[in-house]
Amino acid sequence: MAYDVIVIGTGPGGYVCAIRAAQLGLKTAVVEKRATHGGTCLNVGCIPSKALLHASEAYAEAANGFAEMGVKVSPTLDLKTMLKFKDEGVAGNVQGVEFLLKKNKIDSFQGTAKILGEGKVEVTSGEGKTETLETKNIVIATGSEVAKIPGVEIDEEVIVSSTGALALPKVPKKLVVIGGGYIGLELGSVWRRLGSEVTVVEMLDRITPGLDGEVGKQFMKILKRQGMEFKLSTKVVSIEKTAKGAKITVEPAEGGKQETIDCDVVLVSIGRIPNTEAWAPRMSASPPTSAVASRSTAITAPICPAPMPSVMSSRVPCSPTRPRTKASPSPRSSPARRAM
């Protein structure tokens, strides 16, 4: 079947664009490699992390704050139920996106997409079956993935990414967070409230470098009051798994004496990188033709080249910062209108 628009990726940038395209009368399809729609934000990002922040805050307040108001209780943590609460919140949002896609008569294909050329998208299912879809326009909304430390394998058990940190089966006695960005800090805060000893290792001399300096300073004061510890201007030399967890070797960012930190779990949270699986091979030698972002911003090569006039991009794969907030604020997105 031929389409007017195929959107690759159904995160907040992709599904909003697809819905708007359908509302404008375009025959629209989406391709999503996950089993569920919503992208990182809904499945393993903003929504589950905020659910755990809310639940852990309630636990910490009951354990420490109620007594100040004359209410004496001794709360017991049921981590399994807390994680279920988080999962139910995710499921509700994911089902909402699925409903909106169906309501707007958008065809959905589950699998990995690959742009074969002008107007052709190949979809490979989890079972290895492939089919080729034809379209007049392609919107790339593939989002981002976790940035990794070279030579460090993330097993999502001892060495975890933000995804694994959302589903730890028990509260680690000692947790080390590599990276002082907001993702690692909010997850560190969750597990600190639930009882972990949390140490944050950041190579720069401040946390949250993407935020205003004074905001970051005040934020660190709040986190310190929670009991989190910080090693700033410190770089990671190596991470080794041990019988009891992991051993991290660190040293001053400008060089100096090394030290080791033993912990049960290491959270690697050094940022996110564009997820280019569907389109990188086609982009490598492309001329500087313009790509259209989902915030009505023309992005030209070399930042985000588009090798074919019919290929457009949501903002996230091209943005130096890649959260959902860069993709979702524009329901009347430029790619949808450009495709008309």
C-alpha positions in Angstrom: 0.0 0.0 0.0 1.3 3.5 -0.9 1.2 6.3 1.7 1.5 10.0 1.7 3.6 10.0 4.8 5.5 7.3 6.8 6.7 8.4 10.2 9.6 6.3 11.6 9.4 6.3 15.4 6.4 6.9 17.6 7.8 8.9 20.4 6.3 12.3 21.3 7.8 13.8 18.1 6.7 11.0 15.8 3.2 10.2 17.0 2.2 13.8 17.3 3.4 14.4 13.7 1.6 11.3 12.4 -1.7 12.4 14.0 -1.4 15.9 12.6 -0.6 14.5 9.1 -3.7 12.3 9.3 -5.8 15.2 10.5 -4.7 17.1 7.4 -6.0 14.4 5.2 -2.8 12.5 4.4 -2.7 8.7 4.2 -0.3 8.0 7.1 1.6 5.1 8.6 4.0 4.7 11.5 6.9 2.3 12.1 8.0 1.5 15.6 10.6 -1.1 16.6 9.3 -1.3 20.2 6.3 -3.5 21.0 4.6 -0.4 22.3 4.2 3.2 21.1 5.4 6.3 23.0 9.1 6.1 22.6 11.7 6.5 25.3 9.6 9.1 27.2 6.5 7.1 27.8 8.2 3.6 28.1 11.5 4.1 29.8 12.0 7.8 30.4 9.9 10.7 31.6 6.8 8.9 32.7 8.2 6.0 34.7 10.9 8.1 36.3 8.4 10.7 37.5 6.2 7.9 38.8 9.1 6.6 40.9 10.0 10.1 42.0 6.5 10.7 43.2 6.3 7.3 45.0 9.7 7.6 46.6 9.0 11.1 47.8 5.8 9.8 49.5 7.9 7.0 51.2 10.6 9.5 52.3 8.0 11.9 53.6 6.2 9.2 55.6 9.5 7.9 57.0 11.0 11.3 57.9 8.6 14.2 57.5 5.4 13.1 59.2 7.0 13.0 62.6 7.6 16.7 62.5 3.8 17.2 62.2 3.1 14.9 65.1 2.2 11.9 62.9 4.4 8.9 63.9 4.5 6.0 61.4 7.0 3.4 60.4 6.5 2.8 56.6 7.6 -0.5 55.1 8.9 -0.4 51.5 7.2 -2.8 49.1 9.4 -2.3 46.1 7.5 -4.8 43.9 4.3 -2.9 44.4 6.0 0.5 43.8 7.4 -0.8 40.4 3.9 -2.1 39.6 2.5 1.4 40.2 5.2 2.7 37.8 4.3 0.1 35.2 0.6 0.8 35.4 1.2 4.5 34.7 3.3 3.6 31.7 0.7 1.3 30.4 -2.1 3.9 30.6 -0.1 6.4 28.6 1.0 3.9 26.0 -2.6 2.7 25.5 -3.6 6.3 25.1 -1.2 6.8 22.2 -2.3 3.6 20.6 -6.0 4.8 20.8 -5.1 8.1 19.2 -3.3 6.4 16.3 -6.3 4.1 15.7 -8.8 6.9 16.0 -7.0 8.8 13.3 -6.9 5.8 11.0 -3.1 5.6 11.1 -1.6 2.2 10.0 1.0 0.9 12.4 3.9 -1.4 11.6 6.0 -3.1 14.3 9.7 -3.6 13.4 12.9 -1.9 12.5 12.7 0.5 9.6 15.4 1.1 7.0 15.2 3.8 4.3 16.0 2.0 1.0 15.8 5.1 -1.2 13.4 7.7 -2.5 9.9 6.8 -1.2 10.8 3.3 0.0 11.0 2.1 3.6 11.8 -1.5 4.5 10.3 -2.9 7.8 11.9 -5.9 9.4 9.9 -7.6 12.1 11.3 -9.3 15.2 10.9 -12.7 13.5 13.1 -11.4 10.6 10.3 -11.0 8.0 10.6 -8.0 5.8 8.2 -5.9 3.8 8.7 -2.7 1.7 6.4 0.2 2.1 6.0 3.0 -0.5 5.4 6.6 0.4 5.6 10.1 -1.0 7.3 11.4 2.2 9.3 10.0 5.1 9.6 11.7 8.5 12.5 10.6 10.7 11.5 10.7 14.4 13.8 8.0 15.7 14.8 9.8 18.9 17.9 8.9 20.9 19.6 6.1 22.8 21.8 5.8 25.8 25.4 7.0 25.4 27.9 4.4 26.5 31.4 4.6 28.0 33.9 2.9 25.6 34.9 -0.5 26.9 32.1 -0.7 29.5 29.4 -3.2 28.9 25.9 -2.3 30.3 24.3 -5.5 31.5 21.3 -3.8 33.1 22.0 -5.7 36.3 25.2 -4.4 37.9 26.2 -1.8 35.3 22.9 -0.2 34.3 21.6 2.6 32.1 18.6 4.7 33.0 16.4 1.9 31.6 17.8 -0.6 34.1 17.7 1.9 36.9 14.0 2.1 36.6 13.5 -1.6 37.3 16.1 -2.7 39.9 14.8 -5.8 41.7 16.0 -4.5 45.1 17.4 -1.4 46.6 21.2 -1.4 46.2 23.1 -0.7 49.4 25.6 1.5 47.4 24.8 3.1 44.1 27.2 5.2 42.0 25.9 7.5 39.3 28.3 8.3 36.5 27.2 11.7 35.1 25.7 14.7 36.8 22.9 15.4 34.3 19.2 15.5 35.3 18.5 11.9 34.2 21.1 10.4 36.6 20.3 12.8 39.4 16.6 12.1 39.4 17.2 8.4 39.4 19.9 8.7 42.1 17.4 10.7 44.1 14.8 7.9 43.8 17.1 5.2 45.2 18.5 7.5 47.9 15.0 8.1 49.2 14.5 4.4 49.2 17.6 3.8 51.3 20.7 3.6 49.0 24.0 5.3 49.6 24.3 7.4 46.4 27.5 8.9 45.1 27.5 11.0 41.9 30.7 11.2 39.8 30.8 14.2 37.4 33.8 15.2 35.2 32.8 18.9 35.2 33.0 21.2 38.2 29.2 21.4 38.5 26.1 19.3 38.0 23.4 19.9 35.3 25.7 21.8 33.0 22.8 22.4 30.6 21.0 24.5 33.2 21.6 27.9 34.7 24.6 27.8 37.1 22.6 29.2 40.1 19.8 26.6 39.5 22.4 23.8 39.5 24.0 25.1 42.7 20.7 25.2 44.5 19.7 21.8 43.1 22.9 20.3 44.5 22.1 21.7 47.9 18.7 20.0 47.8 20.2 16.7 46.8 22.9 16.9 49.5 20.2 17.4 52.1 18.7 14.2 50.8 22.0 12.5 51.6 23.6 12.2 48.1 27.3 12.7 47.8 29.2 14.3 44.9 32.6 13.9 43.4 32.9 16.8 40.9 35.8 17.4 38.5 36.4 13.7 38.6 36.7 11.3 35.7 36.1 7.6 35.5 39.2 5.6 34.6 37.7 2.1 34.6 34.7 0.1 35.8 35.1 -3.5 36.7 32.5 -6.1 37.8 33.3 -7.9 41.0 31.8 -10.7 43.0 29.9 -8.2 45.1 29.0 -5.6 42.5 31.5 -3.3 40.8 34.7 -1.4 41.4 35.1 2.0 39.9 38.5 3.7 39.5 38.4 7.5 39.3 40.9 10.3 39.3 40.8 14.1 39.2 39.7 15.4 35.8 43.1 17.2 35.3 45.1 14.2 36.5 46.3 13.1 39.9 46.0 10.3 42.4 43.5 7.6 41.6 41.0 6.1 44.0 38.5 3.3 43.9 34.8 3.2 44.8 33.1 -0.1 45.5 29.4 -0.3 45.0 26.5 -2.7 44.3 25.2 -1.0 41.2 26.6 1.5 38.7 24.3 3.8 36.8 25.9 5.1 33.6 24.2 8.3 32.7 26.5 10.4 30.6 24.0 11.6 28.1 22.1 10.4 25.0 23.0 10.1 21.3 20.9 10.1 18.1 19.3 6.8 17.2 20.5 6.6 13.6 19.8 3.0 12.8 17.2 3.7 10.2 18.9 6.4 8.3 22.6 6.9 9.0 23.9 4.9 6.0 21.9 7.0 3.7 23.0 10.3 5.3 26.7 9.8 5.3 27.5 11.3 1.9 24.5 13.4 1.4 24.5 16.9 -0.1 23.5 19.9 2.0 19.8 19.7 1.2 17.5 21.0 4.0 15.6 18.8 6.5 12.6 20.2 8.2 12.3 19.9 12.0 9.1 19.4 14.0 9.4 22.9 15.6 9.2 24.7 12.3 13.0 25.1 12.2 14.9 24.4 9.0 18.0 22.4 9.8 20.6 22.1 7.1 23.7 20.1 6.6 26.1 19.5 8.2 24.0 19.3 11.4 21.2 17.2 10.0 21.4 16.5 6.3 18.6 15.0 4.3 19.7 13.2 1.1 16.3 13.2 -0.5 13.8 16.0 -0.8 11.0 13.8 0.5 12.8 12.9 3.7 12.1 15.1 6.7 13.2 15.0 10.3 11.7 15.6 13.7 13.9 17.8 15.9 15.2 15.2 18.3 17.7 13.2 16.1 19.3 16.5 15.1 19.3 18.3 18.4 22.3 18.5 20.7 19.9 17.9 23.6 17.4 15.1 22.9 14.6 15.0 25.4 10.9 14.7 24.4 10.4 18.4 25.1 12.4 19.2 22.0 10.1 17.1 19.9 6.6 17.4 21.2 5.6 21.1 21.7 4.5 21.5 18.0 1.4 19.5 17.2 1.0 21.4 14.0 4.5 20.2 13.1 6.4 21.3 10.0 6.9 17.8 8.6 3.2 17.2 8.5 2.5 20.4 6.6 5.6 20.0 4.4 4.2 16.6 3.2 1.0 18.2 1.9 
